[in-house]
Amino acid sequence: MAENIANNSEKMHFMLWSTPPRPTFHVDMTEEERKIMMDHIAYWTDKQNQGIALVFGPVLNPASPHGLAIIEVENEAQVPHIIDEDPAVVAGIMSTEFYPMKAVLPSK
């Protein structure tokens, strides 16, 4: 257990919360928005393949639908850069906030 905590302390974790342009976005995207969201998914899949995004996806809360990602980075300065390159953020159809997280990860 102590080894796991030591390994976790080498990296920082953040929760990213992405807000769509409207509550019904997941069911009424335009064709252009759908293409941007496919690029968004490809972007985050690449981040997952790089070991940065531990998990990501839509949260279908009827009162507040949003996207959620848990990321692992070397330092906080990386986070705005990662967000700013997200195709959905670049296109202006998502806004993303981030917060530090004390992640508990499975032992390796």
FIKOLZA-1660 file (N, C-alpha, C; in steps of 0.1 Angstrom, whole numbers, plus 5000, padded with zeros to 4 digits):
% residues 108
   i   px   py   pz ch aa at
   1 5008 4988 5000  A  M  N
   1 5000 5000 5000  A  M CA
   1 5009 5013 5000  A  M  C
   2 5019 5013 5008  A  A  N
   2 5028 5025 5009  A  A CA
   2 5034 5027 4995  A  A  C
   3 5038 5016 4988  A  E  N
   3 5044 5018 4975  A  E CA
   3 5034 5024 4965  A  E  C
   4 5022 5020 4966  A  N  N
   4 5012 5025 4957  A  N CA
   4 5010 5040 4959  A  N  C
   5 5009 5044 4972  A  I  N
   5 5008 5058 4975  A  I CA
   5 5020 5066 4970  A  I  C
   6 5032 5061 4972  A  A  N
   6 5044 5067 4967  A  A CA
   6 5043 5069 4951  A  A  C
   7 5039 5058 4944  A  N  N
   7 5038 5059 4930  A  N CA
   7 5028 5069 4925  A  N  C
   8 5016 5070 4933  A  N  N
   8 5006 5080 4929  A  N CA
   8 5011 5094 4931  A  N  C
   9 5020 5096 4941  A  S  N
   9 5025 5110 4944  A  S CA
   9 5034 5115 4933  A  S  C
  10 5039 5107 4924  A  E  N
  10 5047 5111 4913  A  E CA
  10 5039 5119 4902  A  E  C
  11 5027 5116 4901  A  K  N
  11 5018 5123 4891  A  K CA
  11 5007 5130 4898  A  K  C
  12 5002 5139 4891  A  M  N
  12 4990 5147 4896  A  M CA
  12 4978 5143 4888  A  M  C
  13 4966 5143 4895  A  H  N
  13 4954 5139 4888  A  H CA
  13 4944 5151 4889  A  H  C
  14 4936 5152 4878  A  F  N
  14 4926 5163 4877  A  F CA
  14 4913 5157 4872  A  F  C
  15 4902 5163 4876  A  M  N
  15 4889 5160 4871  A  M CA
  15 4885 5171 4862  A  M  C
  16 4882 5168 4849  A  L  N
  16 4878 5178 4839  A  L CA
  16 4863 5176 4838  A  L  C
  17 4856 5188 4838  A  W  N
  17 4841 5188 4836  A  W CA
  17 4838 5197 4824  A  W  C
  18 4832 5191 4814  A  S  N
  18 4829 5198 4801  A  S CA
  18 4814 5200 4800  A  S  C
  19 4811 5212 4797  A  T  N
  19 4797 5216 4796  A  T CA
  19 4793 5218 4781  A  T  C
  20 4783 5211 4777  A  P  N
  20 4778 5213 4763  A  P CA
  20 4771 5226 4761  A  P  C
  21 4768 5229 4748  A  P  N
  21 4761 5242 4746  A  P CA
  21 4747 5243 4750  A  P  C
  22 4741 5231 4752  A  R  N
  22 4726 5230 4756  A  R CA
  22 4724 5217 4762  A  R  C
  23 4714 5216 4771  A  P  N
  23 4711 5203 4778  A  P CA
  23 4708 5192 4769  A  P  C
  24 4702 5195 4757  A  T  N
  24 4697 5184 4748  A  T CA
  24 4708 5180 4738  A  T  C
  25 4720 5186 4739  A  F  N
  25 4731 5184 4729  A  F CA
  25 4733 5170 4725  A  F  C
  26 4733 5160 4735  A  H  N
  26 4736 5146 4731  A  H CA
  26 4726 5140 4722  A  H  C
  27 4714 5146 4721  A  V  N
  27 4703 5140 4712  A  V CA
  27 4700 5149 4700  A  V  C
  28 4705 5161 4700  A  D  N
  28 4701 5170 4689  A  D CA
  28 4713 5177 4682  A  D  C
  29 4724 5171 4682  A  M  N
  29 4736 5177 4675  A  M CA
  29 4733 5179 4660  A  M  C
  30 4739 5190 4655  A  T  N
  30 4738 5192 4641  A  T CA
  30 4749 5182 4635  A  T  C
  31 4749 5181 4622  A  E  N
  31 4759 5173 4615  A  E CA
  31 4773 5179 4618  A  E  C
  32 4775 5192 4617  A  E  N
  32 4788 5198 4620  A  E CA
  32 4792 5195 4635  A  E  C
  33 4783 5197 4644  A  E  N
  33 4786 5194 4658  A  E CA
  33 4790 5179 4660  A  E  C
  34 4783 5170 4653  A  R  N
  34 4786 5156 4654  A  R CA
  34 4800 5153 4649  A  R  C
  35 4804 5159 4638  A  K  N
  35 4818 5158 4633  A  K CA
  35 4828 5163 4644  A  K  C
  36 4825 5174 4649  A  I  N
  36 4834 5180 4659  A  I CA
  36 4835 5170 4671  A  I  C
  37 4824 5164 4675  A  M  N
  37 4824 5155 4687  A  M CA
  37 4831 5142 4683  A  M  C
  38 4830 5138 4671  A  M  N
  38 4838 5126 4667  A  M CA
  38 4853 5129 4668  A  M  C
  39 4857 5141 4664  A  D  N
  39 4871 5146 4666  A  D CA
  39 4875 5147 4681  A  D  C
  40 4865 5151 4689  A  H  N
  40 4867 5152 4703  A  H CA
  40 4869 5138 4709  A  H  C
  41 4861 5129 4705  A  I  N
  41 4863 5115 4710  A  I CA
  41 4877 5109 4706  A  I  C
  42 4881 5112 4693  A  A  N
  42 4894 5107 4688  A  A CA
  42 4905 5114 4696  A  A  C
  43 4904 5126 4699  A  Y  N
  43 4914 5134 4707  A  Y CA
  43 4915 5127 4721  A  Y  C
  44 4904 5125 4728  A  W  N
  44 4905 5119 4741  A  W CA
  44 4909 5104 4741  A  W  C
  45 4906 5097 4730  A  T  N
  45 4910 5083 4729  A  T CA
  45 4926 5083 4728  A  T  C
  46 4931 5093 4720  A  D  N
  46 4945 5094 4719  A  D CA
  46 4952 5097 4732  A  D  C
  47 4946 5106 4740  A  K  N
  47 4951 5109 4753  A  K CA
  47 4950 5097 4762  A  K  C
  48 4940 5089 4761  A  Q  N
  48 4939 5076 4769  A  Q CA
  48 4950 5067 4764  A  Q  C
  49 4952 5066 4752  A  N  N
  49 4963 5057 4747  A  N CA
  49 4977 5061 4751  A  N  C
  50 4978 5074 4754  A  Q  N
  50 4991 5080 4759  A  Q CA
  50 4992 5078 4774  A  Q  C
  51 4982 5074 4781  A  G  N
  51 4982 5072 4795  A  G CA
  51 4978 5085 4803  A  G  C
  52 4973 5095 4796  A  I  N
  52 4970 5108 4802  A  I CA
  52 4955 5107 4807  A  I  C
  53 4946 5103 4799  A  A  N
  53 4932 5102 4803  A  A CA
  53 4930 5088 4808  A  A  C
  54 4927 5087 4821  A  L  N
  54 4924 5075 4828  A  L CA
  54 4910 5070 4824  A  L  C
  55 4901 5079 4823  A  V  N
  55 4887 5076 4820  A  V CA
  55 4881 5089 4814  A  V  C
  56 4872 5087 4805  A  F  N
  56 4864 5099 4799  A  F CA
  56 4851 5095 4793  A  F  C
  57 4842 5104 4793  A  G  N
  57 4829 5101 4786  A  G CA
  57 4818 5110 4791  A  G  C
  58 4807 5109 4784  A  P  N
  58 4795 5117 4788  A  P CA
  58 4788 5112 4800  A  P  C
  59 4783 5121 4808  A  V  N
  59 4775 5118 4820  A  V CA
  59 4761 5123 4816  A  V  C
  60 4752 5114 4815  A  L  N
  60 4738 5116 4810  A  L CA
  60 4729 5120 4822  A  L  C
  61 4733 5129 4830  A  N  N
  61 4724 5134 4840  A  N CA
  61 4714 5143 4834  A  N  C
  62 4701 5140 4835  A  P  N
  62 4690 5148 4828  A  P CA
  62 4690 5162 4832  A  P  C
  63 4694 5165 4845  A  A  N
  63 4693 5179 4850  A  A CA
  63 4706 5187 4846  A  A  C
  64 4717 5179 4843  A  S  N
  64 4729 5186 4840  A  S CA
  64 4739 5177 4832  A  S  C
  65 4735 5174 4819  A  P  N
  65 4744 5166 4811  A  P CA
  65 4758 5173 4810  A  P  C
  66 4768 5164 4810  A  H  N
  66 4782 5170 4808  A  H CA
  66 4792 5159 4805  A  H  C
  67 4804 5163 4801  A  G  N
  67 4814 5153 4799  A  G CA
  67 4823 5153 4812  A  G  C
  68 4830 5142 4814  A  L  N
  68 4838 5140 4825  A  L CA
  68 4851 5133 4821  A  L  C
  69 4862 5137 4826  A  A  N
  69 4875 5130 4823  A  A CA
  69 4883 5131 4836  A  A  C
  70 4890 5120 4839  A  I  N
  70 4900 5120 4850  A  I CA
  70 4914 5118 4842  A  I  C
  71 4923 5128 4845  A  I  N
  71 4935 5128 4838  A  I CA
  71 4947 5127 4848  A  I  C
  72 4958 5122 4843  A  E  N
  72 4970 5120 4851  A  E CA
  72 4982 5127 4843  A  E  C
  73 4988 5137 4850  A  V  N
  73 4998 5145 4843  A  V CA
  73 5010 5147 4853  A  V  C
  74 5021 5152 4847  A  E  N
  74 5033 5155 4855  A  E CA
  74 5031 5168 4864  A  E  C
  75 5024 5178 4858  A  N  N
  75 5022 5190 4866  A  N CA
  75 5009 5197 4861  A  N  C
  76 5004 5207 4869  A  E  N
  76 4992 5214 4866  A  E CA
  76 4993 5222 4854  A  E  C
  77 5004 5227 4850  A  A  N
  77 5006 5236 4838  A  A CA
  77 5002 5228 4826  A  A  C
  78 5002 5215 4825  A  Q  N
  78 4999 5208 4813  A  Q CA
  78 4984 5208 4811  A  Q  C
  79 4976 5210 4821  A  V  N
  79 4961 5208 4820  A  V CA
  79 4955 5218 4811  A  V  C
  80 4957 5231 4812  A  P  N
  80 4951 5241 4803  A  P CA
  80 4955 5238 4788  A  P  C
  81 4967 5234 4786  A  H  N
  81 4972 5230 4772  A  H CA
  81 4964 5219 4767  A  H  C
  82 4961 5208 4775  A  I  N
  82 4954 5197 4770  A  I CA
  82 4939 5201 4767  A  I  C
  83 4933 5209 4776  A  I  N
  83 4920 5214 4773  A  I CA
  83 4919 5222 4761  A  I  C
  84 4929 5232 4759  A  D  N
  84 4928 5241 4748  A  D CA
  84 4930 5234 4734  A  D  C
  85 4935 5222 4734  A  E  N
  85 4936 5215 4721  A  E CA
  85 4925 5206 4718  A  E  C
  86 4915 5204 4727  A  D  N
  86 4904 5196 4725  A  D CA
  86 4895 5202 4714  A  D  C
  87 4893 5194 4703  A  P  N
  87 4885 5200 4692  A  P CA
  87 4872 5206 4696  A  P  C
  88 4865 5201 4706  A  A  N
  88 4852 5206 4710  A  A CA
  88 4854 5220 4717  A  A  C
  89 4865 5222 4724  A  V  N
  89 4868 5235 4730  A  V CA
  89 4872 5244 4719  A  V  C
  90 4881 5240 4710  A  V  N
  90 4886 5248 4699  A  V CA
  90 4874 5254 4691  A  V  C
  91 4864 5245 4689  A  A  N
  91 4852 5249 4681  A  A CA
  91 4842 5257 4689  A  A  C
  92 4844 5258 4702  A  G  N
  92 4835 5266 4710  A  G CA
  92 4822 5260 4714  A  G  C
  93 4821 5246 4712  A  I  N
  93 4809 5240 4716  A  I CA
  93 4809 5233 4730  A  I  C
  94 4821 5233 4736  A  M  N
  94 4823 5228 4749  A  M CA
  94 4831 5238 4757  A  M  C
  95 4828 5240 4770  A  S  N
  95 4837 5247 4779  A  S CA
  95 4841 5237 4789  A  S  C
  96 4853 5238 4794  A  T  N
  96 4858 5228 4803  A  T CA
  96 4865 5234 4815  A  T  C
  97 4861 5230 4827  A  E  N
  97 4867 5234 4840  A  E CA
  97 4875 5222 4844  A  E  C
  98 4885 5225 4853  A  F  N
  98 4893 5214 4859  A  F CA
  98 4896 5217 4873  A  F  C
  99 4897 5206 4881  A  Y  N
  99 4899 5206 4895  A  Y CA
  99 4909 5196 4899  A  Y  C
 100 4918 5199 4909  A  P  N
 100 4928 5188 4913  A  P CA
 100 4920 5177 4920  A  P  C
 101 4925 5165 4920  A  M  N
 101 4919 5154 4925  A  M CA
 101 4929 5145 4933  A  M  C
 102 4925 5140 4944  A  K  N
 102 4934 5131 4952  A  K CA
 102 4929 5117 4947  A  K  C
 103 4934 5112 4936  A  A  N
 103 4930 5100 4930  A  A CA
 103 4935 5088 4938  A  A  C
 104 4927 5078 4940  A  V  N
 104 4931 5065 4945  A  V CA
 104 4931 5055 4933  A  V  C
 105 4943 5050 4930  A  L  N
 105 4944 5041 4918  A  L CA
 105 4946 5027 4923  A  L  C
 106 4942 5017 4914  A  P  N
 106 4945 5003 4918  A  P CA
 106 4960 5001 4919  A  P  C
 107 4964 4991 4927  A  S  N
 107 4978 4987 4928  A  S CA
 107 4982 4981 4915  A  S  C
 108 4995 4983 4911  A  K  N
 108 4999 4977 4899  A  K CA
 108 5007 4964 4902  A  K  C
% end
